[in-house]
């Protein structure tokens, strides 16, 4: 087994890992073989393992497509580039010792073409730090986090889109917010109402076409659509209907507008055309029962094949329609960000980058072995989830990224920052390692796969510098070794969520003890709202769905919550007021907003649900149909809700707490 373990180490598989309680876990040889094979390194027999080790050695000796460094630093050349020999007078050749050969420091961040020994590659030079609030001339700013589909505007629609987001930007800018965090707006499956989670996209390079709004870009508005305009979004009805409404808009475009769209789209390159072709094929074949490109006819599974080119030619109008929806979404979102900055927001939109993509989606179809094939990503078993998690997503292949010169990763970050002033990287630990699971296997059959962390972090830093944007790295959970110092050292903001900021005695830490280089939050889309936690609504859901911890009764859970309420209230108020009853949530929400607003954190983000004192959360992790994930809508248009005196008072509390600690 020694060769198998050596192979695992060579390809970045972590054979031994430790959970949050410090317990050691050893990955089985069977799992190592299955994952290695999926990565392209068969190891079922000793001969295969030996051959795979030889292949890894050969690949590691290949000249790189990109070297990543930082400003002011010499860059050591890898052995594949630093090879030279001298011809002596007698005609013999002698290899020179080039182990210390370096490229000189460069002081300006950017991408530089380089040629060494006849090999051309790119040198990426990152700054030492991402932009910071101080570099933007701001401090202690705040903003809400909104689920765009939940928003309502003046007109009846079954879900909110970028028009309602534009209104939200205007409203919150007027109340002192400098940022507005949004759910991921990556491309989903066009017109398909089942895979609607924003964290399970078809592509992270392109946008959800259903979010575009014609009126924002000067086209006739979408028709009023009161059908399904209820408290929960019926995605299965709403998305196909929205696709048909957009088809009607497209059919009514005049020639000058079509020419403008074509010019704008031309700047996006061939990737956009490939996305439109994918959507055109997917819409056609889903109607025939094919769920994802793996179920397409074999000749259509190759994006570079003649069959795909023939489909695009034969269905040119359909491809043009999907190019239009991408243009509409891109232009709409860009206008929202422009409005945010024009209204005085220092940051504007804080976009969200999902950790991976759907295995049957456009990125998985078009990127080939740059993405993991035959593997999905998730989380290992732990005390809170004994079975682990399999998110049924795929992500980048570490070696595929290196072969491509990191081009897909750079494009992904650049796409997200093209219409935003900041970016949150979901499950940012994935920059260092991801839990990968052989397709069709339980999460327990997985292992950690390591990524070129230093390179990926530097490239994010470079792209943030070029875009002038902030970076938020979601760092909740068991942190890989060295992750925290690397992230903070590059000027990225961590996340500090009220529920997880506990002291050694299990109490909640004081506001002054929060990390300044972080985002302070009352909660996330995956946690209970303040009102929901205080009232025990999350416990009710846990009991209803049989999700209480093993061996814990509802009475025991409620008793523990009663104790925790005392700890929270003491931290929020310093024992200066009588603790409210569980059903009296309003003063607790107010105190939590003041608490988060008073932290020294650069940025405070509060879910809109907490500003509205709502008891229900947008998403309950680990559920699909059992809880209405990503389906809840606001009770009324946002403008009406923010005019409510209680809500207005909560927003003012947060704004005043932020300003109170700022430098005059």
N, C-alpha and C positions, 0 to 999 in steps of 0.2 A: 504493500500500500504506500510505500514511501514515494514512489514516482507519482502516484495519483495525488498525494498531498503536495508534492512539489509543483505539479501542474496547477492545482487549485491556487496555490500562492502566486504562481507566475501570471495567472489570468485575473487575479484580483478577488478571488473568493476567500472569504474569511471562515476558516474551519472551526474556530472556537470563538464564542462571543459570550458576553455577560449581560444579564437583564438588569432592570432597574433596581432589583434587590441585591445585585452582586452575585447572583447564581451563575455558575459556569454552564454553558451548553456546548455540546460538540455535534457538529453536523455529520450525519451519517455518510458513509462512502457512497451509498446508493444515490443520495441527493447530490453529492459532488459530481458523480458521473453524469447524472441526468442534466444538471445545469451546465456542466462543461460541454456536453454534446450540443445543447441548445445554442451555446455560444460559438459553436463551430470547432470544438476540440474533442473528438471522440476519445473515450477512455474506458471502453468496455473490456478491452483486453490489454495485456502488457504491451503488445506491439502497437496498438492504437495510442496508448498513453505515451510511449516513447516517441512515436511520430508526432503527436500533438505538442510535446515538449520541444521537439526540434523545430516545429513550425513557429512556436512562440519565439524561440531564439532567433529564427530568421526574421520574423516581423520586427522584433526589437532592434535588429541591426539595420533596418531600412531607414533611409533619410526621412526626417519628418516633413509633413506638409506645412506645419506652423510651429514656431517657437514662441512662447509667451513669457514676457519679462516685465519689469517695472522701470519707470523712469529713473535715471541715475545709477542703474545697476549694470555691471558687466554681465554678459550672457554667455555662459559656457556652452560650447558647441558639443553636441552628442558625438559619440564615437563614429557614427555613420557619416558625419560631415568632416570631422577633424581627422582626416587621414591624408598623409602626404609622404612622399619618399624623395630621396635625392640620389642622383646618379653620380657615382664616384669616378675619378679619373680612369680607373681600370675598366670602367663600363658596368660595374656591378651596381645594383640598386640597394639602398639602405633606407629602411622606414624611419621617419623622424618621430620623435616623441612629441605628440600633439595633445597630450592629455590636458594641458593647461590653456589651450587655445580658447580665446573668448572674442565676442563682438564688443566693441566699445560702448560705453553708456550713451543713451539717447535721452534728451531732456524734454522732448515734446511727445505727449501721448499720441498714439495712432497706429495705423497698420502700414508696414514698410515692406515692399518687395526686396528680397535679398537673394543673391546667388553666391554659393560657396562650392568650389570644386565642380562647377558645372551644374549643380543642383539648385533649382529655384524653389524658394519657399517664402512664407510670409512671417515677418517678425511683428508680433503684437506687443506694443509697449503700453502698459497700463499705468495710470497715475497711482500714487500711493493710497489715495482715498476717493471714495465716491463723493459727489457733492453732499454737503451737509446743510442743515438749516442755517447755521452761522454763515456759510458761504452764500446763502440766499438773502442774508441780512435779516433773518427772522429768528424768533425763539418762542418756545412754548405755544405752538399753534394747536388747533383742534379741528375736528371734522366728524361728520357722521359716517357710518357705514350703511349702505343701502343695498337691498336686493332689487335690482331694476324692475323685474317683472311684477314685484309687489306694489309698485307705485301706481297711483291713479292720477289722472289729469281731469280737465274739464269735460272731455269727450269720452264716450263709453267705448271701451275696448276690453277684450278678455285678459290682457296682460299689459304691463307697462313696457315701453320701449325707450329709445334715446330721446324722444320728445319729452316724455315725463322726466327723464334724467336731466335734460336741459332746464326744465322748470325747477327741479330740485337744486341744481347748481345756483340758479338765480336767487332762490329763497334763502339758502344757507349762506351764500356770500353776503347777503344783506343782514345776516344775523351774526357775522363775525367769523365764520368758518374760513379757513385757508386751504382745506383739503376736503375731498369727498371720496371715500373708499367705495369701490363697486365690486360686485361679484364678477368672476371671469366672464368675458364676452367672446370667448373663442367660438369658432365655427362648430355647430352641432350638425346633425343630419337634416338636410333641407326638407322642411315640411313634415318631418316624422315626429310624432308626439309621444314616443315612449322613452327614448334615451335623452331625457331633458335635463339631467343634472349638469350644471355648469362646470363641474369638476371631472366630467367624463367626455371631453370634446372629441370631435372628429379631427380637428386640426387646431394647433396653437398658433399657427402662422396667419390665419385668416379669421374673419369675424362671423358671428351669428347673424345671418342675413335677416332673420325675423325681427331684429332689434332696430334696423334702419327705419328712418321716418321720412317719407317723401316731402312733407311740408317743411321740414328743417332745411332742405336744399332747394326750396322754391318750386317744387312740383305739387300737383294737386294732392290734397291730403287723403289719407286713408279714409274709407267710409266709416261712419259710426257703426259699431258692432256690439249692440247690447246683448247679443246671444252669448251666454256663458259668463256675463259680467257679474260674477258672484264672489263670495268670500274665498273660494278656492279656485285655482286655475285648472281648467280641464284641458291639459296640453294635447291630448289625443284629438280633440275637436279643434282647438284653437290654432295649432301650428299648420295643419293642412289648409285651414281657411285663410290664414294669413298669407300662405304661399300663393293661393289663388288671387288674393287682393293685390299682391305685388305683381303677379302676371298681368293683371288688368292695367296697373300703372305702367308697366313696361310696354304693353301694347299701345298705349297712348302717347309714347314719347315721340317728339318730332325729330327730324333728321339732325338739326344742329345739336340737340341734346345728346343724341346717340353718338355723334362725332366727338363731343366733349368727353363723354364717358370713355370712349375708346382711347382718346389721347391720355386721359388721366390713368387709365388702367395699363397703358403701354409702359409707363414708368415702373410698374410693379413686377415686370419681368415674366418669364415663362412659368414660374411657380404659380402665379394667380390663374393662368390658363389651365394648368393641370388641376388646380382645385375646382375650377368650374366644370371641367370635364368629369372629374370624380362625382360632383354633385349631380350632373346630368345623368350619368350612368346609374348612380345610386337611386335617384328618384324613379327611374324607369324600372329597375330590377327589384326594388323593394315592393313595388306594386305587384310583382310576380312572386313574391315570397322570399327573396334573397336578402338576408340580414348581414350586411358587411361584404367586403370585397372577396373574402375567402369563399363565398358561395356564388360568386359570379362564374360565368363560363371561363375555362382556363385561359383562353386567348385574351380576355379582358383584364386578367390579373397582372399583366405586365404593362406598366404605364408608358413604357417606351416602345411597345409593340405596334405592329401595323394595324391590328384589330382596333386598338384604342384610337389611333389616328383616323381610321376609317369611320369609327363611330362619331368622332368629333366633326368630321366633314359632313356626314349624313345628317347630323343633328345640330347644325351650326346655330340655328335660332335658339335652341334650348341651352346650348353652351353660352350664347350671348346673354340670355336671361340671367343665368347664374353669375356671369360677370357683372351684370347690372346690380344684383342684390349685394354683391361684395362691395361694389363702388358706393352704393347707397349707404351701407352700414359704415364704411370707412369715412365717407364724407360727413355723415351725421355725427359720428363720434368725435371727429376732428373739430367740428363746429362747437360741440359741447365743451371740449377742452379750451377752445378759443374763448368761448363765453365765460368760462371760469376765470381765466387769466385776465380778461378784459374787465370783469367784475371786481378784480382786486385780489383774487385768491393767489397766495404765494405758490402753491403747488397745483391746485386744481384736482384732476382725477388721480386717485391712487388705484391703479389697475391691479389685477390679481392674476398670477400665472399658475395654472394648474400643474400638478406634479407630473402628469403623464397624459397619454391620449388613448382613446378607445382602440382596441386591437383591430376592429373592423373598419376604422375610419380612414380619412384621406391621407393623413401623415403616414400611417402604417403602410398604406398602399404605395405611396409615392417615394418614400425614403429608403425602402429596402433594408439592407443590413446595417444602415446607420442606426436603426432602432433594433431593440431586442426582438428576436424572433423565437417563438416557442416558449417564451417566459412572460409572466405577468408580475406586477409589483404590488407590494402590500406592506404588512407589518408582521413581525414575529409574534408568537404566543407570549402573553404576559399575564400577570395576576388579574388585570381588568378584562382581558380577552383571552381566555385559555386556549381558544382555537386559532388565535391570530386573525389577521385580516388579509383578504385577497381583493384588491380593488379592481381587478379585471382590466387593468390598464397596462400599456407598455410604455417604455421610456427609451432614452438613448442608450446605445451600446458604447461602453467606454472606448473600445478599440475602433468601433465605427466612427466615433467622433474624431479620434486621432487621425484616422485615414483620410477623413474629409477636411482636415485642417480646421475643425470645430465650426465649419460653416453653418450647419443647421442650428447649433446652439446660439451662435451670434445672430442669425436671422430671427430666431425665436425671441430673444431679448429685444432686439431692435424693433420687431413688429409690435411687441407689447408697449414699448416706450414711445412709439410714433404718435400716439394719441393720448398720452398721459404725462403727468409731471412727477409721478412716483410709481414704483412697482413693488408689490408684495410677492415674494417667491414662496409659494405653498410648499410645506414640508421641505424646507431648505436643507435639511440634513441630507437630502438626495444629491446635493453637490459633492458630498463626501462618500456616501454609501446608500444603496437601496436594497431592500429585502426583495429578492427575486424568487419566484416560484415556478417550477416546471408546469407548463400548460396542463390543466386537468387535474393537478395535484392539490392537496390541502396546503394551507399556509405553513403548517409544521414541516413540510418537505422542502422548505426554502432555505436560503442562506443570504448573508450580506455580500453584495458585490461592490467593490470599491471603485471610485471614480477619480479622475485627475483633479482633485479638489483645488489645488493651488492655481492651476490653469483656469478652471471654470470661474473661480472667484475673481481672478484678475480680469477675465474677459467681461464679466458683469460690471466690474468697476470701470473698465474702459468704456463700455457702452453707456453706462450711467453718466460718465464724464462728457461724452460726446452729445448726449441728449440733455444734459443739465438737470438730471432727475435724481430723486432720492431712491434708496433701495431699502426695503424692509424684508428681513430674512426671518421667516417663521421658524422659531427655535424652541417650540414647545415639545417636551418629551425627553427621552434619553439621548443626551447629546454625545456625538462621536468625539473621541479624543482630539483636542486641538481646534475644534470647530469654533468655540466661542471667541478665543483670542484672534483667530483669523478674520472672523466676521467684524468684530469691533475694530480691529486694526485697519480694516479697509473702509471704515466709516459707515457701515451698514447698521440699520436699527434693528434690534431684537424686538420681541413681543413680550409684554408683561401684563398678563390677564389677571384681573382681580381674584378670581377663584383659585388660582395657582400660586399666588404670592403669599405663602405661609411661612411663619417663623418656626424655630426649632420646637417651640412648645405647642405647635399646631394652630396658633392664632394667626390672624391676618396682619401682615406688616403694615407699618404706618406709611402714609403718603410720602413722607420725606425720604423713606428708605428705598424707593424705586430707583432703578438704574436710569440715569439721565439719557444715556444713548440707547433709547428704546421707545417703543410705542406703548403707552399706557392704555388699557382697554377695560371696560366693564365686562366685556364678554366677546365671543365670536359667534359666527353663524352656527357653530357646533355645540355651544354651551347654553345652559339655561339663561334666560334673561334674569335681571335682578328681581323683577316682580315674580317671575316664575320660580326662582330659587327660594325666595322668602316665603312665598305661599305654599311651597311644596308641590307645585305643578309638575316639576320634573320627576318627583317621586311617584306621583300618580301615574305618569306615563310608564315609569319603570315597573310598577306593580301590574298595570294593565297588560304590558307586553312581556311579563315574566323576565324582567331584566335586572331585578334586584340582585346584589352580590349573593353568591352561594351561601346558604345557611343564615341569611338575614331575612327577618320578617319585616312587614311594613311597620309594625309598632317599633321595632328596633331602629329602622331607618328614620322614622319620624323623631325618635328620641335623640338620635345623633344629630339630626338637623336642628332640633331645638337648642342643643348645646352649641352648634356652630353658629346659629343666629346670634347667640350671646357674644361669641367671639368676634363676629363681624361687626355687630353694633358697637361694641367697645372700641374697635379700631376706627370705625367711621365717625364716632361722636366723642370718643375719649370719656365715655360714661357720663356725659353731660345731660342726657335726656333718658326718659323712660322708654324701654324697648317696646316698639309697636307689636301688636298682635300679628300672627301670620297672615291674616287676611287684610291687614292694614299696610299695604305695600308702598303707598305714595311717599311717606317720609324716608323710607329706606332707599328708594330710587333717587330721591333728591340728595340724600347724604352720600350715596355711591358716586353720583356725578360730581359732587364737590370734592370728594376724596380723589378720584381719578384726575380731575382738573387741577388739583393742588400738587400733584407729583412734579418732580423736576424733569420729567421726561420731555424730550424735544417735541413729541407729538402725542396728542390724546385722540383716540378714535373711539367713538361710542356708537354701537349699533342703533339704528333708527328705532328698533323695538324698545330699547331702553329709554330713549328720549320720549317715546310715547307711552312708557310704562306698561308695555304689553306683557302678558304672562307666557305667551307661546314663542318658541324659538323657530327659526326658519328650517333647520335640519336637525334630525336626530341620528347621529352616526350609528351605523350598523343596522339600519332599517331601510326598506325599499318602499313597500306599499303599506306597511303597518302604521306609518306616520306620514302626514301630508308634506313631505319634504319638498322644498322649492315651489310650493303651490299657494302659500298664504298671500293674501292681498290686504292692503290697507282698507280700513272701513270707509274712508272718504278721500277726496283729493288731498294731496299733501298740504296745499295752501290752507285749506280749512283746518286741518289737524294742527298745523303750526300756529294758527290764530287762537286755538283754544288757550285760555289763560293758564291752565295748569301746565300744558306743554310749553308755552312761551316762558313760563317761570323756570322750568327745568333747563331749557336751552340757555337762558340768561345765567343760571347758576353755573353751568359749565363754562360759558364764555368769561364770566367774571372771575372764576377760579383760575383760569388760564392767565388772564391779564394781571391778576393780583401778584403773581410771582415773577412777572416779566421785568426786565431791566427798564427803568423809566427812560 
